[in-house]
Amino acid sequence: MSTIESGVPTPAKASPLLTDQSVAKQLLFGNVLEENLFPYPAINERDREALGMIVESIDRFLEGKQADFARWDREARQPDEFVQSLRELGLFGLIIPEEFGGLGLSNAAYARVLAQTSSYDSSVSLTIGAHSSIGMKGLLLFGTAEQRARYLPKLATGEMIAAFCLTESGAGSDAAAIRTAAKRNADGSFTLNGEKLWITNGGIADFYTVFARTDGPEGKVTAFLVEAAWPGVSHGAHEDKMGIRASCTTTVAFNDVRVPAANVLGEVGKGFKVAMGILNNGRTGLGGGAVGGMKALIRRSVAQAQERKQFDRPIAEYGLVREKIAQMTVECFAAESAVWMVAHYIDSGCEDYSVEAAITKVFASEAMQRTAYESLQIAGGNGYMRELPYEQYVRDARILPIFEGTNEILRLYIALSSLKDVGASLKELKSAVGSIFNDPIKGFGVLSGYAERRFARATGLGAAVKVSAPVAPALRPLVDIYESYARATARVAEGVLRKYGKGISGQQHAQRRIADLMIDLFVGLCVISRADSIIRSDPASAAQVTDIAKVFTHQARRRMVRNVRGLSHNEDQSIEALAGAILEKGRYPWDVL
Ligand SMILES: Cc1cc2nc3c(=O)[nH]c(=O)nc-3n(C[C@H](O)[C@H](O)[C@H](O)COP(=O)(O)OP(=O)(O)OC[C@H]3O[C@@H](n4cnc5c(N)ncnc54)[C@H](O)[C@@H]3O)c2cc1C
């Protein structure tokens, strides 16, 4: 086995974006920030070279290990020698800067590596991903120079494996409810007590990023760097899970653990910000993994559909099977286009990307669910048998909408954090309207871009915002659809804010619809941008990517029609009443007897 050697120049920073505004949030204002969408970003030369070597090494190492992965899945373990090989391959140093012994890959290149490992086995990606995406990401993002120098070299070689310790039995989605306590001692150190639950790499990690309440239950959250070897740190047994069974998930307990002041990560009391910063930054890794899984399943399904004959013909000739192959391809392309667009935002130094990152996590994880389900369906009864890997893909994929923020919580986040900005502009609009009539020059001066356009629209002076990027003619009618639904989404967003005001935070059905509109708009625009760049660079693929863009956009339009209309015409009251009744009865109360 060979070690991956970077042997390539230091990465050039990706081209800066023209604007640091959030593309997704701007959609809720009816704006398409085309400068951040077109042209579709290319992977930089340095990453492309490094990726070629890394992908080849991964293929050489993981190819032919399918029987081992199936056995380790049954036995729920990843042998030490295998983890040692991952170290030797350099897979724990992917995103650590070269000066500390890592490969210094960009977010985009890292996501591509996880796509490759996921095409073989999700547990392998989890072991690497929990280390890089969340376990030591906090040290990279928030660590001091001294902390980085102390730990990054060991984390780069895998001498130390990292894990992220946030969840507790009483604090899952509500991460702010953690009870692990960090009491400050007279010498400035802290004493840590508590237990964390379902920690990926919990049993093999040497380095934990731990979140705890500083000074009492009402205290604020602080992040700490904790070594597994310190007195009082222990972990529980490997959990018996539904999927990703070979990856190591355990409890991690802290019993009077003394943590030096030098191991506080970020500022005392600012740990929640650290946790969210890590999770937002790490989400493209999960998206990349999902894309790798989808590509592997498409390859298998194609072979299966061509080999399997029924009614004297390969099942690949039947429309209902072809529909599944085409749909998987559309969803994989869409997820891939969105994931690498967001990775580019992060690599370009864009700061406001958390909504886009949440969108890619929700979309890619659900696309992977559908792909795993349909791929198994194409394999029929064979797919249900353990001899083939389809059932493992279904089990492994099931975690994706649950961890690193459930998809429900992320949908609420997508909607609420974007609506917040619209709400602020509406308030500004209201106060500025009076000033405009009393003092037009001063009044217009205080209006934001949105409020100005909104005012212009209300007074009939506004023109519709058009995407001016010169997209391929076949894609232009599709761009018109996104422009039109961005305006419709802005209208309904404003409508729900006027209707509910601050009460919108309690209206989850409306939030879900707004989030789904934003997901379709953002992912769809990424699809158009990528299809456009492929049409230019690879004319032989033009027909297929145009078809992908058409299928995605028309399916998205049907969903958007439903979601726009659903904000005013829906059965939400009946749904709420029914859920209430069943919850009260505690069961389904009818029978045919
Ligand atoms: C295999 C595995 C590995 C994991 N790895 C790690 C790790 O490495 N580090 C770590 O810290 N954690 C880890 N976790 C924990 C994971 O992040 C949590 O499971 C996740 O955040 C959800 O929390 P919960 O399971 O307690 O679900 P809950 O928060 O109890 O949610 C249950 C359901 O209620 C929904 N829900 C909750 N609140 C709301 C709301 N306000 N509105 C609408 N719906 C709501 C949720 O979406 C979900 O469907 C892991 C979990 C698993 C299963």
The ligand as an SDF file (V2000), in Angstrom:
LIG
                    3D

 53 58  0  0  0  0  0  0  0  0999 V2000
  -25.1540    6.7420   14.4600 C   0  0  0  0  0  0  0  0  0  0  0  0
  -25.1450    8.0770   15.1230 C   0  0  0  0  0  0  0  0  0  0  0  0
  -23.9570    8.7910   15.1910 C   0  0  0  0  0  0  0  0  0  0  0  0
  -23.9290   10.0430   15.8450 C   0  0  0  0  0  0  0  0  0  0  0  0
  -22.7440   10.7170   15.9640 N   0  0  0  0  0  0  0  0  0  0  0  0
  -22.6840   11.8230   16.7600 C   0  0  0  0  0  0  0  0  0  0  0  0
  -21.4350   12.4420   17.0550 C   0  0  0  0  0  0  0  0  0  0  0  0
  -20.3820   12.0340   16.5680 O   0  0  0  0  0  0  0  0  0  0  0  0
  -21.4270   13.5090   17.9110 N   0  0  0  0  0  0  0  0  0  0  0  0
  -22.5780   13.9950   18.4710 C   0  0  0  0  0  0  0  0  0  0  0  0
  -22.5090   14.9580   19.2310 O   0  0  0  0  0  0  0  0  0  0  0  0
  -23.7910   13.4460   18.1820 N   0  0  0  0  0  0  0  0  0  0  0  0
  -23.8650   12.3620   17.3510 C   0  0  0  0  0  0  0  0  0  0  0  0
  -25.0700   11.7700   17.0890 N   0  0  0  0  0  0  0  0  0  0  0  0
  -26.2970   12.3540   17.6310 C   0  0  0  0  0  0  0  0  0  0  0  0
  -27.1520   13.0120   16.5620 C   0  0  0  0  0  0  0  0  0  0  0  0
  -26.5770   14.2040   16.1360 O   0  0  0  0  0  0  0  0  0  0  0  0
  -28.5660   13.1760   17.1320 C   0  0  0  0  0  0  0  0  0  0  0  0
  -29.1350   11.8900   17.1040 O   0  0  0  0  0  0  0  0  0  0  0  0
  -29.4100   14.1660   16.3850 C   0  0  0  0  0  0  0  0  0  0  0  0
  -28.9610   15.4730   16.6180 O   0  0  0  0  0  0  0  0  0  0  0  0
  -30.8880   14.1140   16.7710 C   0  0  0  0  0  0  0  0  0  0  0  0
  -31.0800   14.1190   18.1490 O   0  0  0  0  0  0  0  0  0  0  0  0
  -31.9770   12.9770   18.8260 P   0  0  0  0  0  0  0  0  0  0  0  0
  -31.5410   11.6830   18.2540 O   0  0  0  0  0  0  0  0  0  0  0  0
  -31.9070   13.1460   20.2790 O   0  0  0  0  0  0  0  0  0  0  0  0
  -33.4370   13.2340   18.2930 O   0  0  0  0  0  0  0  0  0  0  0  0
  -34.5180   14.2430   18.9250 P   0  0  0  0  0  0  0  0  0  0  0  0
  -33.9230   15.5890   19.0600 O   0  0  0  0  0  0  0  0  0  0  0  0
  -35.1220   13.6160   20.1140 O   0  0  0  0  0  0  0  0  0  0  0  0
  -35.5770   14.2980   17.7390 O   0  0  0  0  0  0  0  0  0  0  0  0
  -36.5270   13.2470   17.5160 C   0  0  0  0  0  0  0  0  0  0  0  0
  -37.4150   13.6720   16.3420 C   0  0  0  0  0  0  0  0  0  0  0  0
  -38.1130   14.8890   16.6900 O   0  0  0  0  0  0  0  0  0  0  0  0
  -37.8420   15.8980   15.7330 C   0  0  0  0  0  0  0  0  0  0  0  0
  -37.7750   17.1850   16.4180 N   0  0  0  0  0  0  0  0  0  0  0  0
  -37.0680   17.4960   17.5130 C   0  0  0  0  0  0  0  0  0  0  0  0
  -37.2480   18.7730   17.8500 N   0  0  0  0  0  0  0  0  0  0  0  0
  -38.0960   19.2960   16.9460 C   0  0  0  0  0  0  0  0  0  0  0  0
  -38.6710   20.5840   16.7240 C   0  0  0  0  0  0  0  0  0  0  0  0
  -38.3670   21.6310   17.5110 N   0  0  0  0  0  0  0  0  0  0  0  0
  -39.4980   20.7470   15.6910 N   0  0  0  0  0  0  0  0  0  0  0  0
  -39.7840   19.7300   14.8670 C   0  0  0  0  0  0  0  0  0  0  0  0
  -39.2700   18.4990   15.0020 N   0  0  0  0  0  0  0  0  0  0  0  0
  -38.4410   18.2820   16.0230 C   0  0  0  0  0  0  0  0  0  0  0  0
  -36.5130   15.5010   15.1160 C   0  0  0  0  0  0  0  0  0  0  0  0
  -36.3390   16.0590   13.8430 O   0  0  0  0  0  0  0  0  0  0  0  0
  -36.6170   13.9870   15.0880 C   0  0  0  0  0  0  0  0  0  0  0  0
  -37.3430   13.5650   13.9590 O   0  0  0  0  0  0  0  0  0  0  0  0
  -25.1250   10.5530   16.4050 C   0  0  0  0  0  0  0  0  0  0  0  0
  -26.3140    9.8260   16.3050 C   0  0  0  0  0  0  0  0  0  0  0  0
  -26.3280    8.6040   15.6850 C   0  0  0  0  0  0  0  0  0  0  0  0
  -27.6270    7.8450   15.6340 C   0  0  0  0  0  0  0  0  0  0  0  0
  1  2  1  0
  2  3  1  0
  2 52  2  0
  3  4  2  0
  4  5  1  0
  4 50  1  0
  5  6  2  0
  6  7  1  0
  6 13  1  0
  7  8  2  0
  7  9  1  0
  9 10  1  0
 10 11  2  0
 10 12  1  0
 12 13  2  0
 13 14  1  0
 14 15  1  0
 14 50  1  0
 15 16  1  0
 16 17  1  0
 16 18  1  0
 18 19  1  0
 18 20  1  0
 20 21  1  0
 20 22  1  0
 22 23  1  0
 23 24  1  0
 24 25  2  0
 24 26  1  0
 24 27  1  0
 27 28  1  0
 28 29  2  0
 28 30  1  0
 28 31  1  0
 31 32  1  0
 32 33  1  0
 33 34  1  0
 33 48  1  0
 34 35  1  0
 35 36  1  0
 35 46  1  0
 36 37  1  0
 36 45  1  0
 37 38  2  0
 38 39  1  0
 39 40  1  0
 39 45  2  0
 40 41  1  0
 40 42  2  0
 42 43  1  0
 43 44  2  0
 44 45  1  0
 46 47  1  0
 46 48  1  0
 48 49  1  0
 50 51  2  0
 51 52  1  0
 52 53  1  0
M  END
$$$$
